[in-house]
């Protein structure tokens, strides 16, 4: 209740105080859709810090995370008076989902840059029957859609632009094909064997066995159905880890991990759901298993094997309203499995599914610098 009251108070006061407090050149706030220090906002923020940019602040929802990071980075706690006044001085908001990632409101002239949180595979926005329900509801109430509040929307590659134009109805000038800042980490460390081995040891306790990361997308199904799906695949992982000397890392949606029998996890089948730095998991894995998540487009940068386990393709397509790609044609070269038997066979010949150079179709290098250039952010003009 107290937090909600603060939220609406700050929102109402923003236009009033904007009259008296001047905006400052390049003064920037960053936020993430889950209120955490992660994803594209984090990597653009770190890029600016590396380039000694002043007056940049990362907004955190959690007091615990704020306390943990405040002596390392210029982070600020969202629900505070000091953050409110920084909002009023901001020239830029950078976020991954919508403006609320940073704060509850902004001055009209603050430039809103959506760095987004993926490349877009599943239908969304105006293209999704699920999302259309809230879009229509907002329009009937005469409310502005989140998309209307963005000045720029960055995409992973120009080949992804059509997705965002169709799903948000944003004009071409606002859609900038720059790459995703989090993927700069993968490009920069692709051949860094020392870092990769260090991550393998830190995360999996081993660097010489084949590391397989399983990271499925969230399914809004009945819990009993999800439980059966997950427990079946966990049994396969357990058997294969023993017979083939594999190590499996399992990163699920937090809501799903409770559905798995805890005895399914071991030193060879590791629960990584609470491991927050996804980019490190990707860099350390020798093979990725996923499904309808665009995470594999990021992973493709590493030119390692990808297996797509799409056992519920027709159902998921119906629930989500479809995809922007034809899985079997557009992602040819990766191991597509529709049954557990197919997945097991594909795992045994995983090295045949590396699909070299595929990443160039959906990823762009040097994303952070590309974004700053596209929006006119001049690194040399620090605030005083």
N, C-alpha and C positions, 0 to 999 in steps of 0.2 A: 504493500500500500504506500509506504513511504517513498519507495523507489519510483512508483508510478506518478506520485504527486510531483516529485522532482522533475521527472521527464516532461510533464506538461507545463510545469513552471518555466523550465529552461526554454521550451519550444515557444511559449508565448512571449518571453522576454527578449528573445533573439532579435526580432525586427526593431524593437524599441532601442536597445543598446547599440545596434549597428549604426545608428545615426551619430552616436557620440564617439565611437571607437573606430579608429582608422585601420584598414586592412594593411598588411605589410607584405612587401615583395617576397615571393617564394616561401612565405610562412606556410607550412604544410602539416596536415594531420593525416594519420594512417589508421585504418581499422580493418578488421576481418569479420566475416559473417558470423563467426562463433565467438567473437570477442577475445580471441586468443592471438598470441604472437606467432603467426604462421601464414603460409600460403604466399600469394603474389605480393601482398602488401608488405609482408616481412622482408622479402628479397629486394624490392625496390627501395625500401627504407634503409636496408643495410648497404645498398649500392651508394645511396646519397651520403650515408655516414662515412663510407670509405673515401668518398670524394670531398670530405670535410665540409659538407653543407651544414649551415647553421639553421636554427629555428625549424627543426623538423621533430615531430613528436608522434609516438605510437600510442594509440588509445586502447586501454585494456578494460574489459568488463570485470575481471576477477581481481579482488584485492590481494588474494594470495599470490597470483602471478605478478601483479604489480610490485609487491614487496620483494619478490624473488629477483625481478629484473631491474628495479629502479637504480641500482648501483652499477649496472652494466651498460644500460642504454637510456636515452632520453624517453622514457615511457611515462604516461600519465593515466590516472584513474578516471574512468568515464564520468561517474556521478560526483563531480566535484566542482566547486565554484571556480577554481583556477583553470580547469579544463574549459568551462563555459567562456571565460574571457579569451582563452587561446582560440576557441572556435570563432569568435568575433574578429580576431586578427588574421584569420587564415585566408590565403589566396587559393589554396588547393585542398581538396579532400580526395584521398586515394582509398579505395575500398574494393572488396571482392564480391559483394552481393548487392547492397544498396546503401544509401546515405546514412541510414541508422547504424551501420557498422561503426561509423565514426562518432556521430552524435545525433541528437533528436531533431535538430534543425540546423540551418546554416544561413548566413547572410546571402542575399540574392546573387551578389557578384562573385561569390566563391565558386571556383571551377570544380565541378564534380567529375572525377575520373574513375570509371569502373574498370578495374583490372581483371575482373571476372575470376572464376575458380575452375575453369576447364575449357575444353575445346568445343563441347556441345555435340553429343551423339543422339541423346534422347530428345524427342519433341518437347518443347517448352514454350512458355508465353502464349502468344496468339495462335501458335500451332498446336497447342495441347488442350484437349478437352478438359483436363483436370485444372489447368491454370486459367482457362477461359471463364470458369465459374467466378473466381475472385476478380478477374478483370472486368467482367460485365457488372458485377456487384458494385465495384468502385465507380465505374462510369455512371451507373444509375444514381449514385449518391453525389455525383458531381465532383468526385475527388480526382486529383492528379495521379496518374499511374507512376510507379517508381521510374519507369523508362523515360518519362517526360522530364525527369529532374537531372538526367545525366548529360554532361557536356561532351564527354568522350567515353567510348567503350572500346577497350583494346581486345584484340583477338590473337590467337596463336599463329595464324597464317592467313594470307589473303584467300586461300581455299576454304576458310571457315567463315568468311564474311557473310555469305548468303544465309547462313543459319541465323545469325544475329539480326540481320536486316528483316528477315521473315518473322522471327519470333518476338521482336521488340517494336517493329515499325519505326525504328530510328533511321534518320536520313543518312545517306552514304558518307557525308562529310564528318559525321561524328564517330564513324566506325574506323578504327585505326589498326591495321594489320602489323603489329609490332613484335609479337611473340609474348610468352608468359614469363615474367621475371623469375619464377621458381625454377624454370627450366634452364636458366643460365647456369645454375648449380650443376645440372647434369651435363651440359655442354662442356663446362670448365673442368669437370672431374672424370670425364668419360674414360680417359686412359691413365688416370692417377691410381696405379696399382697399390701404392703404399696406403693411400686413404681408403681405398676399397677394402683391402685386407684388414685394416684397423677397424673399420665399421663391422665387418663380418665377425671379428673376434668379440667386439664390444656388445653386439646385438645377439649373435647366435653362439658365441663361445667357440667358434670353429671357422677356419678359413680354407680347409682343404676338401671339405665335402660340398656337394652341389646344394646350393641354397635356393629354395623355391618359395616365392612369396604368393600367397593367395589373398586377393583383395577384391571381393565382390561388391557390387553396388547394393544399396538398401532396397528391400522389397516390401511394399506395403500390403503384405498378404496376412492371412490368419497365422497366428504364432505356431500352431500345430504343424502347418505345412512347412514353414521355414525351419522348424526344429527337425523335421524328417530330412529335408534337403541337406542341412548342415551336418547332421550326425552321420548321414551316409557318406558324405565326402570326407569327414574326419576319420571314418573307419578306413577309407582308401588310403589316406595320408599315413595313418599309423602302419598299415601293412607295407606300404611302399618305402617308408622311412627305414624299416627293418631290413627288408629284402634287397633294397638298392642303395642303402647308405646315404639317403637323402636327409636334408633337414628342411622342414616346412615351417614357414612363418605365416601365421594367420591373422589378418587384420580385418576385423568385421566392424559393422556399425555397432556402437555401444549398446543399442537395444537388443541386438541379436546374440551377443556373446553369452548372455545369461541362459540361452536356450540350449547351449551345448553342455553335455555331460563333462564336468571338470576333469574326469579321469581320461578324457580324450587327449588332454595336453600332457606333454612330457618334454624331455630334453631334446627330442627330435621333432616334436610338433609343438611349436611355441606360440603362445598367445601374445600378439603384438598390437592388440586393439588400442591400448593406451599409449602406444609409442607415437608421439605427436609429430615427429619430423618425417613426413612421408617421403621426402626426397632422399633421405638417408637410407630408408628401406629399399627404395627403388635402386639406388646406386649399388647397394650391397648384394642384391639378388641376382642369381645367375639365370633364373627363369621367372616369368610373371604369369600367374593364372588370374584372369578376371572374367568379366562378362560384358555388360553394357556400359561400363564406366569408361570415360575418356582417359582414364589414367594410363591406358596402354599406349595412347598416342604420345604421352610424355615419355614413357619408358622406351618407345621406339628409337629415341635419340641414341640410346646405348647400343642399338643394333644387336640385341640379345633375343633369345626365344620368347615368344608370346603365345599363350594358349587361351582361347576364348571358350569358356564352358557355358553354353547357352541352352541348357536343358529345358528351360521354360520359355523359349523364344516367343511362341504364339501368345501365351498368356500375358507375358510381360509387355509385349507390343500392344495388346488390347488395353491393358491397365494404364499404360503410359501414353497411349495414342500414337505410337509409332516411332520411327527413327529417321534421321536425316541421311542415313547411309544404307546401302545394301551390304549386309555383313559378308555374305559369301563372295561377292564380286569386288567390293571396294577394299576389303581387308584380306584379299587372297594372298597367300604366302604365310599367314599365321595358322596355327593349329586350331581349327574349329571343331569342338566336340559337343554332341547333343546327348550323349549318355556317359555314365561313369566308365564303362568299358572303353569307349573311344578316348576319354580323357586319360585313362591309364596307359593305353597304347601310345598316345601322343606324348605323354611324359617320358616314355622310354626312348622316343626318337626326337626329343625336344630340339636338339641342335639343328634339325632340318627346318625349323620355323623361325629363323632369324630375320628374314625379309630385309636385307641390307638396302640402305638408301630410301626406304619407305618414309622415314622420319622427315625427309625434306619436303614432302607433300603437305605436312600439317604442323610444322614447327619452324620458328624463326630465331636465329641467333641474336645475341646482344639485345635482349628485350628491354632491359632497364634503360639503356641509353636511347633506344628507338622511341620509347614512350616519351621521355623527356624532350627529345627533339620534336616529336609530333605535336606536343601541346605547347611548345614554346617556353619550356622551363630552362632558364639559362643558369648552368652550374656556377658560372663565374660571378653571379650577382647575389652574394650572400647578404642576409639582413644584418643590419648594424644595431 
